[in-house]
Amino acid sequence: MTNTGAFLRALPIVGGCIANPAAGQQAVFGEWRVTGSMCPTECAISQREAESWRGRIATYDDTLARFDAHRCARPRYTVGYWPASGVYGGARLQDLGISGDSAMVVDVQCPTRPQEGPDPRWQEPGGFLIVKDRNHLLMVWEGVFFELTRR
């Protein structure tokens, strides 16, 4: 059994902090490859398993969100910002390599799939993203922060 649902529920949902959806789409749309990972606290998967994710591909656009074999047709993207002063999954933004006063975060929602519980996010890898910079995202899964690099 995994703790993904509990971990994601512990991360703030950005639904109440909607910003310009186009900004989030511009930040995450494209094809990405897993290039690294870090576990700031307890993680539900081993470091060896997290390393085995290197090379997996994620794609985001207006018709499809995909991470490896997981797919969401007609995704919705909700954009918000996390302040640098917060602690998220045991890490501060600067621990994750993000400088500045805040970081853009993007919840991926999958309205074509049944919602599991009160969390509206897509409950698969790739359903929650932190924008690190123009060419790097962080995808949070099982307590691990996976770095995605734009292809």
TIVO-2410 file (N, C-alpha, C; in nm, 3 decimals):
# residues 151
REC num residu      c1      c2      c3 atome chaine
REC   1      M   0.084  -0.119   0.000     N      A
REC   1      M   0.000   0.000   0.000    CA      A
REC   1      M   0.089   0.124   0.000     C      A
REC   2      T   0.050   0.224  -0.075     N      A
REC   2      T   0.130   0.345  -0.085    CA      A
REC   2      T   0.066   0.457  -0.006     C      A
REC   3      N   0.143   0.561   0.017     N      A
REC   3      N   0.092   0.676   0.090    CA      A
REC   3      N   0.074   0.796  -0.001     C      A
REC   4      T   0.064   0.775  -0.131     N      A
REC   4      T   0.055   0.886  -0.225    CA      A
REC   4      T  -0.061   0.977  -0.195     C      A
REC   5      G  -0.178   0.920  -0.173     N      A
REC   5      G  -0.295   1.003  -0.145    CA      A
REC   5      G  -0.274   1.090  -0.023     C      A
REC   6      A  -0.222   1.032   0.084     N      A
REC   6      A  -0.196   1.107   0.207    CA      A
REC   6      A  -0.092   1.214   0.182     C      A
REC   7      F   0.013   1.181   0.108     N      A
REC   7      F   0.118   1.278   0.082    CA      A
REC   7      F   0.063   1.394  -0.001     C      A
REC   8      L  -0.011   1.364  -0.107     N      A
REC   8      L  -0.067   1.471  -0.189    CA      A
REC   8      L  -0.167   1.555  -0.111     C      A
REC   9      R  -0.246   1.492  -0.024     N      A
REC   9      R  -0.340   1.570   0.057    CA      A
REC   9      R  -0.267   1.665   0.150     C      A
REC  10      A  -0.145   1.629   0.190     N      A
REC  10      A  -0.067   1.716   0.278    CA      A
REC  10      A  -0.013   1.837   0.204     C      A
REC  11      L  -0.004   1.829   0.071     N      A
REC  11      L   0.043   1.942  -0.008    CA      A
REC  11      L  -0.077   2.031  -0.038     C      A
REC  12      P  -0.059   2.163  -0.029     N      A
REC  12      P  -0.171   2.253  -0.053    CA      A
REC  12      P  -0.228   2.237  -0.193     C      A
REC  13      I  -0.360   2.232  -0.201     N      A
REC  13      I  -0.429   2.231  -0.330    CA      A
REC  13      I  -0.435   2.374  -0.378     C      A
REC  14      V  -0.407   2.395  -0.505     N      A
REC  14      V  -0.400   2.531  -0.556    CA      A
REC  14      V  -0.534   2.580  -0.610     C      A
REC  15      G  -0.639   2.504  -0.600     N      A
REC  15      G  -0.768   2.542  -0.655    CA      A
REC  15      G  -0.818   2.676  -0.608     C      A
REC  16      G  -0.788   2.714  -0.486     N      A
REC  16      G  -0.831   2.842  -0.433    CA      A
REC  16      G  -0.743   2.957  -0.476     C      A
REC  17      C  -0.634   2.929  -0.542     N      A
REC  17      C  -0.536   3.032  -0.578    CA      A
REC  17      C  -0.521   3.040  -0.729     C      A
REC  18      I  -0.632   3.035  -0.800     N      A
REC  18      I  -0.625   3.029  -0.946    CA      A
REC  18      I  -0.561   3.156  -1.000     C      A
REC  19      A  -0.461   3.136  -1.080     N      A
REC  19      A  -0.395   3.244  -1.151    CA      A
REC  19      A  -0.432   3.229  -1.298     C      A
REC  20      N  -0.357   3.291  -1.384     N      A
REC  20      N  -0.382   3.283  -1.527    CA      A
REC  20      N  -0.354   3.140  -1.574     C      A
REC  21      P  -0.457   3.061  -1.614     N      A
REC  21      P  -0.433   2.924  -1.657    CA      A
REC  21      P  -0.337   2.916  -1.775     C      A
REC  22      A  -0.338   3.016  -1.861     N      A
REC  22      A  -0.248   3.015  -1.977    CA      A
REC  22      A  -0.102   3.017  -1.932     C      A
REC  23      A  -0.073   3.084  -1.821     N      A
REC  23      A   0.065   3.088  -1.770    CA      A
REC  23      A   0.109   2.948  -1.729     C      A
REC  24      G   0.021   2.874  -1.664     N      A
REC  24      G   0.054   2.737  -1.624    CA      A
REC  24      G   0.070   2.646  -1.743     C      A
REC  25      Q  -0.017   2.662  -1.842     N      A
REC  25      Q  -0.006   2.580  -1.961    CA      A
REC  25      Q   0.125   2.608  -2.033     C      A
REC  26      Q   0.160   2.734  -2.046     N      A
REC  26      Q   0.285   2.770  -2.112    CA      A
REC  26      Q   0.404   2.712  -2.036     C      A
REC  27      A   0.396   2.710  -1.904     N      A
REC  27      A   0.506   2.660  -1.822    CA      A
REC  27      A   0.522   2.509  -1.831     C      A
REC  28      V   0.412   2.434  -1.844     N      A
REC  28      V   0.422   2.287  -1.839    CA      A
REC  28      V   0.400   2.217  -1.973     C      A
REC  29      F   0.339   2.284  -2.071     N      A
REC  29      F   0.312   2.218  -2.199    CA      A
REC  29      F   0.443   2.179  -2.266     C      A
REC  30      G   0.445   2.058  -2.318     N      A
REC  30      G   0.562   2.007  -2.388    CA      A
REC  30      G   0.594   1.866  -2.344     C      A
REC  31      E   0.710   1.819  -2.387     N      A
REC  31      E   0.754   1.684  -2.352    CA      A
REC  31      E   0.872   1.696  -2.255     C      A
REC  32      W   0.869   1.610  -2.152     N      A
REC  32      W   0.965   1.616  -2.042    CA      A
REC  32      W   1.023   1.477  -2.017     C      A
REC  33      R   1.144   1.472  -1.963     N      A
REC  33      R   1.208   1.346  -1.928    CA      A
REC  33      R   1.253   1.355  -1.782     C      A
REC  34      V   1.232   1.246  -1.706     N      A
REC  34      V   1.280   1.239  -1.568    CA      A
REC  34      V   1.432   1.232  -1.572     C      A
REC  35      T   1.497   1.328  -1.502     N      A
REC  35      T   1.643   1.334  -1.503    CA      A
REC  35      T   1.704   1.324  -1.363     C      A
REC  36      G   1.622   1.320  -1.261     N      A
REC  36      G   1.676   1.311  -1.125    CA      A
REC  36      G   1.565   1.300  -1.024     C      A
REC  37      S   1.604   1.281  -0.897     N      A
REC  37      S   1.505   1.272  -0.790    CA      A
REC  37      S   1.570   1.304  -0.657     C      A
REC  38      M   1.487   1.345  -0.561     N      A
REC  38      M   1.534   1.366  -0.424    CA      A
REC  38      M   1.421   1.334  -0.328     C      A
REC  39      C   1.458   1.288  -0.211     N      A
REC  39      C   1.362   1.253  -0.108    CA      A
REC  39      C   1.399   1.330   0.019     C      A
REC  40      P   1.331   1.444   0.044     N      A
REC  40      P   1.369   1.526   0.159    CA      A
REC  40      P   1.330   1.467   0.294     C      A
REC  41      T   1.234   1.378   0.298     N      A
REC  41      T   1.192   1.314   0.423    CA      A
REC  41      T   1.170   1.166   0.395     C      A
REC  42      E   1.070   1.108   0.457     N      A
REC  42      E   1.039   0.967   0.432    CA      A
REC  42      E   0.967   0.952   0.298     C      A
REC  43      C   1.010   0.857   0.220     N      A
REC  43      C   0.948   0.831   0.091    CA      A
REC  43      C   0.895   0.688   0.087     C      A
REC  44      A   0.789   0.669   0.013     N      A
REC  44      A   0.725   0.537   0.005    CA      A
REC  44      A   0.795   0.445  -0.094     C      A
REC  45      I   0.887   0.500  -0.173     N      A
REC  45      I   0.962   0.415  -0.264    CA      A
REC  45      I   1.111   0.431  -0.232     C      A
REC  46      S   1.188   0.330  -0.262     N      A
REC  46      S   1.330   0.331  -0.231    CA      A
REC  46      S   1.405   0.423  -0.328     C      A
REC  47      Q   1.526   0.459  -0.288     N      A
REC  47      Q   1.610   0.539  -0.376    CA      A
REC  47      Q   1.638   0.464  -0.505     C      A
REC  48      R   1.657   0.333  -0.495     N      A
REC  48      R   1.683   0.251  -0.614    CA      A
REC  48      R   1.564   0.256  -0.710     C      A
REC  49      E   1.441   0.244  -0.655     N      A
REC  49      E   1.323   0.251  -0.741    CA      A
REC  49      E   1.309   0.390  -0.802     C      A
REC  50      A   1.332   0.494  -0.721     N      A
REC  50      A   1.324   0.631  -0.773    CA      A
REC  50      A   1.424   0.650  -0.887     C      A
REC  51      E   1.544   0.597  -0.872     N      A
REC  51      E   1.644   0.608  -0.979    CA      A
REC  51      E   1.600   0.534  -1.105     C      A
REC  52      S   1.522   0.427  -1.089     N      A
REC  52      S   1.476   0.351  -1.205    CA      A
REC  52      S   1.376   0.432  -1.289     C      A
REC  53      W   1.325   0.541  -1.235     N      A
REC  53      W   1.233   0.627  -1.310    CA      A
REC  53      W   1.306   0.717  -1.409     C      A
REC  54      R   1.438   0.728  -1.398     N      A
REC  54      R   1.514   0.813  -1.492    CA      A
REC  54      R   1.481   0.771  -1.635     C      A
REC  55      G   1.460   0.871  -1.719     N      A
REC  55      G   1.430   0.845  -1.859    CA      A
REC  55      G   1.282   0.836  -1.891     C      A
REC  56      R   1.197   0.820  -1.789     N      A
REC  56      R   1.053   0.815  -1.819    CA      A
REC  56      R   1.008   0.948  -1.877     C      A
REC  57      I   0.908   0.942  -1.962     N      A
REC  57      I   0.863   1.060  -2.037    CA      A
REC  57      I   0.727   1.107  -1.987     C      A
REC  58      A   0.713   1.238  -1.977     N      A
REC  58      A   0.585   1.302  -1.946    CA      A
REC  58      A   0.554   1.399  -2.059     C      A
REC  59      T   0.426   1.409  -2.092     N      A
REC  59      T   0.380   1.502  -2.195    CA      A
REC  59      T   0.257   1.573  -2.143     C      A
REC  60      Y   0.253   1.704  -2.162     N      A
REC  60      Y   0.138   1.784  -2.121    CA      A
REC  60      Y   0.098   1.875  -2.237     C      A
REC  61      D  -0.031   1.872  -2.271     N      A
REC  61      D  -0.088   1.968  -2.365    CA      A
REC  61      D  -0.236   1.980  -2.335     C      A
REC  62      D  -0.309   2.049  -2.421     N      A
REC  62      D  -0.451   2.074  -2.390    CA      A
REC  62      D  -0.540   1.951  -2.411     C      A
REC  63      T  -0.492   1.848  -2.481     N      A
REC  63      T  -0.575   1.730  -2.505    CA      A
REC  63      T  -0.532   1.608  -2.426     C      A
REC  64      L  -0.407   1.608  -2.373     N      A
REC  64      L  -0.356   1.490  -2.305    CA      A
REC  64      L  -0.249   1.527  -2.202     C      A
REC  65      A  -0.262   1.467  -2.084     N      A
REC  65      A  -0.153   1.467  -1.986    CA      A
REC  65      A  -0.110   1.321  -1.976     C      A
REC  66      R   0.020   1.298  -1.987     N      A
REC  66      R   0.070   1.161  -1.984    CA      A
REC  66      R   0.198   1.156  -1.906     C      A
REC  67      F   0.206   1.057  -1.817     N      A
REC  67      F   0.332   1.026  -1.752    CA      A
REC  67      F   0.352   0.877  -1.766     C      A
REC  68      D   0.453   0.838  -1.841     N      A
REC  68      D   0.482   0.699  -1.867    CA      A
REC  68      D   0.355   0.634  -1.924     C      A
REC  69      A   0.300   0.533  -1.862     N      A
REC  69      A   0.180   0.465  -1.914    CA      A
REC  69      A   0.051   0.528  -1.865     C      A
REC  70      H   0.058   0.625  -1.775     N      A
REC  70      H  -0.062   0.688  -1.719    CA      A
REC  70      H  -0.107   0.802  -1.810     C      A
REC  71      R  -0.237   0.801  -1.844     N      A
REC  71      R  -0.290   0.900  -1.938    CA      A
REC  71      R  -0.416   0.966  -1.884     C      A
REC  72      C  -0.430   1.094  -1.916     N      A
REC  72      C  -0.550   1.169  -1.882    CA      A
REC  72      C  -0.593   1.247  -2.006     C      A
REC  73      A  -0.711   1.214  -2.056     N      A
REC  73      A  -0.765   1.286  -2.172    CA      A
REC  73      A  -0.831   1.415  -2.125     C      A
REC  74      R  -0.815   1.519  -2.202     N      A
REC  74      R  -0.875   1.651  -2.176    CA      A
REC  74      R  -0.846   1.702  -2.033     C      A
REC  75      P  -0.719   1.711  -1.997     N      A
REC  75      P  -0.685   1.757  -1.861    CA      A
REC  75      P  -0.719   1.903  -1.841     C      A
REC  76      R  -0.735   1.938  -1.715     N      A
REC  76      R  -0.751   2.078  -1.675    CA      A
REC  76      R  -0.632   2.112  -1.586     C      A
REC  77      Y  -0.582   2.233  -1.602     N      A
REC  77      Y  -0.465   2.277  -1.527    CA      A
REC  77      Y  -0.506   2.393  -1.437     C      A
REC  78      T  -0.478   2.379  -1.308     N      A
REC  78      T  -0.506   2.485  -1.212    CA      A
REC  78      T  -0.373   2.535  -1.160     C      A
REC  79      V  -0.355   2.666  -1.165     N      A
REC  79      V  -0.228   2.728  -1.133    CA      A
REC  79      V  -0.236   2.803  -1.001     C      A
REC  80      G  -0.131   2.795  -0.923     N      A
REC  80      G  -0.120   2.871  -0.801    CA      A
REC  80      G   0.026   2.898  -0.772     C      A
REC  81      Y   0.051   2.956  -0.656     N      A
REC  81      Y   0.190   2.989  -0.619    CA      A
REC  81      Y   0.213   2.950  -0.474     C      A
REC  82      W   0.327   2.891  -0.448     N      A
REC  82      W   0.369   2.859  -0.312    CA      A
REC  82      W   0.472   2.963  -0.269     C      A
REC  83      P   0.455   3.022  -0.149     N      A
REC  83      P   0.556   3.116  -0.101    CA      A
REC  83      P   0.685   3.043  -0.061     C      A
REC  84      A   0.796   3.110  -0.078     N      A
REC  84      A   0.927   3.051  -0.046    CA      A
REC  84      A   0.941   3.021   0.102     C      A
REC  85      S   0.862   3.085   0.186     N      A
REC  85      S   0.874   3.065   0.331    CA      A
REC  85      S   0.811   2.934   0.379     C      A
REC  86      G   0.735   2.865   0.296     N      A
REC  86      G   0.666   2.743   0.336    CA      A
REC  86      G   0.756   2.620   0.332     C      A
REC  87      V   0.705   2.513   0.394     N      A
REC  87      V   0.771   2.383   0.390    CA      A
REC  87      V   0.674   2.287   0.323     C      A
REC  88      Y   0.720   2.220   0.219     N      A
REC  88      Y   0.635   2.135   0.136    CA      A
REC  88      Y   0.695   1.996   0.128     C      A
REC  89      G   0.626   1.899   0.184     N      A
REC  89      G   0.678   1.763   0.183    CA      A
REC  89      G   0.814   1.752   0.251     C      A
REC  90      G   0.837   1.837   0.351     N      A
REC  90      G   0.962   1.835   0.424    CA      A
REC  90      G   1.072   1.921   0.365     C      A
REC  91      A   1.044   1.993   0.258     N      A
REC  91      A   1.148   2.075   0.193    CA      A
REC  91      A   1.100   2.218   0.173     C      A
REC  92      R   1.194   2.308   0.177     N      A
REC  92      R   1.168   2.448   0.140    CA      A
REC  92      R   1.201   2.460  -0.009     C      A
REC  93      L   1.149   2.563  -0.072     N      A
REC  93      L   1.175   2.581  -0.215    CA      A
REC  93      L   1.324   2.587  -0.245     C      A
REC  94      Q   1.402   2.654  -0.161     N      A
REC  94      Q   1.546   2.664  -0.189    CA      A
REC  94      Q   1.613   2.527  -0.181     C      A
REC  95      D   1.561   2.435  -0.096     N      A
REC  95      D   1.614   2.298  -0.092    CA      A
REC  95      D   1.592   2.227  -0.224     C      A
REC  96      L   1.489   2.269  -0.298     N      A
REC  96      L   1.455   2.207  -0.425    CA      A
REC  96      L   1.522   2.277  -0.543     C      A
REC  97      G   1.606   2.376  -0.514     N      A
REC  97      G   1.676   2.448  -0.619    CA      A
REC  97      G   1.595   2.561  -0.680     C      A
REC  98      I   1.497   2.611  -0.605     N      A
REC  98      I   1.412   2.719  -0.656    CA      A
REC  98      I   1.441   2.845  -0.576     C      A
REC  99      S   1.480   2.951  -0.646     N      A
REC  99      S   1.505   3.079  -0.580    CA      A
REC  99      S   1.388   3.172  -0.609     C      A
REC 100      G   1.379   3.277  -0.534     N      A
REC 100      G   1.271   3.373  -0.554    CA      A
REC 100      G   1.173   3.370  -0.439     C      A
REC 101      D   1.072   3.455  -0.449     N      A
REC 101      D   0.973   3.470  -0.343    CA      A
REC 101      D   0.865   3.362  -0.346     C      A
REC 102      S   0.849   3.296  -0.461     N      A
REC 102      S   0.745   3.194  -0.473    CA      A
REC 102      S   0.776   3.104  -0.593     C      A
REC 103      A   0.699   2.995  -0.601     N      A
REC 103      A   0.710   2.904  -0.715    CA      A
REC 103      A   0.571   2.876  -0.769     C      A
REC 104      M   0.560   2.872  -0.901     N      A
REC 104      M   0.433   2.834  -0.963    CA      A
REC 104      M   0.413   2.684  -0.944     C      A
REC 105      V   0.292   2.647  -0.903     N      A
REC 105      V   0.255   2.506  -0.890    CA      A
REC 105      V   0.133   2.481  -0.977     C      A
REC 106      V   0.126   2.362  -1.033     N      A
REC 106      V   0.017   2.330  -1.126    CA      A
REC 106      V  -0.045   2.197  -1.085     C      A
REC 107      D  -0.174   2.201  -1.054     N      A
REC 107      D  -0.251   2.079  -1.031    CA      A
REC 107      D  -0.307   2.035  -1.165     C      A
REC 108      V  -0.291   1.909  -1.197     N      A
REC 108      V  -0.350   1.852  -1.318    CA      A
REC 108      V  -0.474   1.777  -1.274     C      A
REC 109      Q  -0.587   1.814  -1.329     N      A
REC 109      Q  -0.713   1.747  -1.299    CA      A
REC 109      Q  -0.757   1.669  -1.421     C      A
REC 110      C  -0.820   1.556  -1.394     N      A
REC 110      C  -0.861   1.468  -1.503    CA      A
REC 110      C  -1.012   1.445  -1.495     C      A
REC 111      P  -1.090   1.535  -1.554     N      A
REC 111      P  -1.236   1.524  -1.543    CA      A
REC 111      P  -1.296   1.402  -1.611     C      A
REC 112      T  -1.220   1.335  -1.698     N      A
REC 112      T  -1.272   1.216  -1.767    CA      A
REC 112      T  -1.255   1.090  -1.684     C      A
REC 113      R  -1.192   1.100  -1.567     N      A
REC 113      R  -1.173   0.985  -1.479    CA      A
REC 113      R  -1.244   1.011  -1.347     C      A
REC 114      P  -1.293   0.907  -1.281     N      A
REC 114      P  -1.360   0.927  -1.152    CA      A
REC 114      P  -1.264   0.987  -1.050     C      A
REC 115      Q  -1.313   1.081  -0.972     N      A
REC 115      Q  -1.234   1.143  -0.867    CA      A
REC 115      Q  -1.229   1.051  -0.746     C      A
REC 116      E  -1.109   1.034  -0.691     N      A
REC 116      E  -1.091   0.949  -0.573    CA      A
REC 116      E  -1.078   1.037  -0.451     C      A
REC 117      G  -1.183   1.044  -0.370     N      A
REC 117      G  -1.179   1.125  -0.249    CA      A
REC 117      G  -1.194   1.272  -0.277     C      A
REC 118      P  -1.163   1.355  -0.176     N      A
REC 118      P  -1.186   1.499  -0.189    CA      A
REC 118      P  -1.079   1.574  -0.269     C      A
REC 119      D  -0.964   1.512  -0.294     N      A
REC 119      D  -0.857   1.579  -0.366    CA      A
REC 119      D  -0.889   1.576  -0.516     C      A
REC 120      P  -0.905   1.694  -0.579     N      A
REC 120      P  -0.943   1.697  -0.721    CA      A
REC 120      P  -0.831   1.665  -0.819     C      A
REC 121      R  -0.707   1.652  -0.769     N      A
REC 121      R  -0.594   1.626  -0.858    CA      A
REC 121      R  -0.601   1.487  -0.919     C      A
REC 122      W  -0.541   1.475  -1.038     N      A
REC 122      W  -0.523   1.347  -1.104    CA      A
REC 122      W  -0.435   1.263  -1.013     C      A
REC 123      Q  -0.484   1.149  -0.971     N      A
REC 123      Q  -0.415   1.066  -0.872    CA      A
REC 123      Q  -0.321   0.965  -0.936     C      A
REC 124      E  -0.237   1.014  -1.024     N      A
REC 124      E  -0.136   0.934  -1.092    CA      A
REC 124      E  -0.008   1.017  -1.095     C      A
REC 125      P   0.108   0.953  -1.119     N      A
REC 125      P   0.230   1.034  -1.133    CA      A
REC 125      P   0.209   1.141  -1.240     C      A
REC 126      G   0.254   1.261  -1.210     N      A
REC 126      G   0.240   1.372  -1.304    CA      A
REC 126      G   0.120   1.459  -1.277     C      A
REC 127      G   0.044   1.430  -1.173     N      A
REC 127      G  -0.076   1.508  -1.142    CA      A
REC 127      G  -0.050   1.634  -1.062     C      A
REC 128      F   0.073   1.652  -1.016     N      A
REC 128      F   0.108   1.773  -0.941    CA      A
REC 128      F   0.249   1.814  -0.981     C      A
REC 129      L   0.263   1.939  -1.024     N      A
REC 129      L   0.391   1.988  -1.078    CA      A
REC 129      L   0.432   2.117  -1.010     C      A
REC 130      I   0.560   2.133  -0.990     N      A
REC 130      I   0.619   2.257  -0.940    CA      A
REC 130      I   0.710   2.307  -1.051     C      A
REC 131      V   0.691   2.432  -1.092     N      A
REC 131      V   0.773   2.489  -1.199    CA      A
REC 131      V   0.903   2.540  -1.136     C      A
REC 132      K   1.011   2.477  -1.172     N      A
REC 132      K   1.143   2.514  -1.119    CA      A
REC 132      K   1.200   2.630  -1.202     C      A
REC 133      D   1.197   2.616  -1.333     N      A
REC 133      D   1.235   2.721  -1.427    CA      A
REC 133      D   1.178   2.681  -1.563     C      A
REC 134      R   1.211   2.756  -1.665     N      A
REC 134      R   1.153   2.734  -1.798    CA      A
REC 134      R   1.174   2.592  -1.850     C      A
REC 135      N   1.284   2.529  -1.813     N      A
REC 135      N   1.318   2.398  -1.866    CA      A
REC 135      N   1.317   2.285  -1.765     C      A
REC 136      H   1.268   2.313  -1.644     N      A
REC 136      H   1.267   2.210  -1.539    CA      A
REC 136      H   1.140   2.219  -1.455     C      A
REC 137      L   1.082   2.101  -1.432     N      A
REC 137      L   0.967   2.088  -1.343    CA      A
REC 137      L   1.005   1.990  -1.232     C      A
REC 138      L   0.932   1.996  -1.123     N      A
REC 138      L   0.940   1.892  -1.022    CA      A
REC 138      L   0.804   1.825  -1.017     C      A
REC 139      M   0.804   1.694  -1.021     N      A
REC 139      M   0.682   1.614  -1.011    CA      A
REC 139      M   0.691   1.538  -0.880     C      A
REC 140      V   0.588   1.551  -0.797     N      A
REC 140      V   0.590   1.489  -0.665    CA      A
REC 140      V   0.509   1.360  -0.669     C      A
REC 141      W   0.572   1.251  -0.623     N      A
REC 141      W   0.502   1.122  -0.617    CA      A
REC 141      W   0.564   1.037  -0.507     C      A
REC 142      E   0.482   0.981  -0.420     N      A
REC 142      E   0.527   0.893  -0.313    CA      A
REC 142      E   0.631   0.959  -0.223     C      A
REC 143      G   0.622   1.092  -0.208     N      A
REC 143      G   0.716   1.165  -0.125    CA      A
REC 143      G   0.845   1.204  -0.196     C      A
REC 144      V   0.863   1.158  -0.319     N      A
REC 144      V   0.984   1.187  -0.397    CA      A
REC 144      V   0.956   1.306  -0.488     C      A
REC 145      F   1.054   1.396  -0.496     N      A
REC 145      F   1.048   1.507  -0.590    CA      A
REC 145      F   1.132   1.465  -0.711     C      A
REC 146      F   1.064   1.434  -0.821     N      A
REC 146      F   1.132   1.393  -0.944    CA      A
REC 146      F   1.155   1.517  -1.029     C      A
REC 147      E   1.278   1.533  -1.078     N      A
REC 147      E   1.306   1.646  -1.167    CA      A
REC 147      E   1.278   1.605  -1.310     C      A
REC 148      L   1.202   1.687  -1.380     N      A
REC 148      L   1.172   1.667  -1.521    CA      A
REC 148      L   1.242   1.777  -1.601     C      A
REC 149      T   1.308   1.737  -1.708     N      A
REC 149      T   1.379   1.831  -1.794    CA      A
REC 149      T   1.311   1.834  -1.930     C      A
REC 150      R   1.289   1.956  -1.979     N      A
REC 150      R   1.223   1.973  -2.109    CA      A
REC 150      R   1.308   1.910  -2.219     C      A
REC 151      R   1.241   1.839  -2.310     N      A
REC 151      R   1.311   1.774  -2.423    CA      A
REC 151      R   1.310   1.864  -2.543     C      A
***
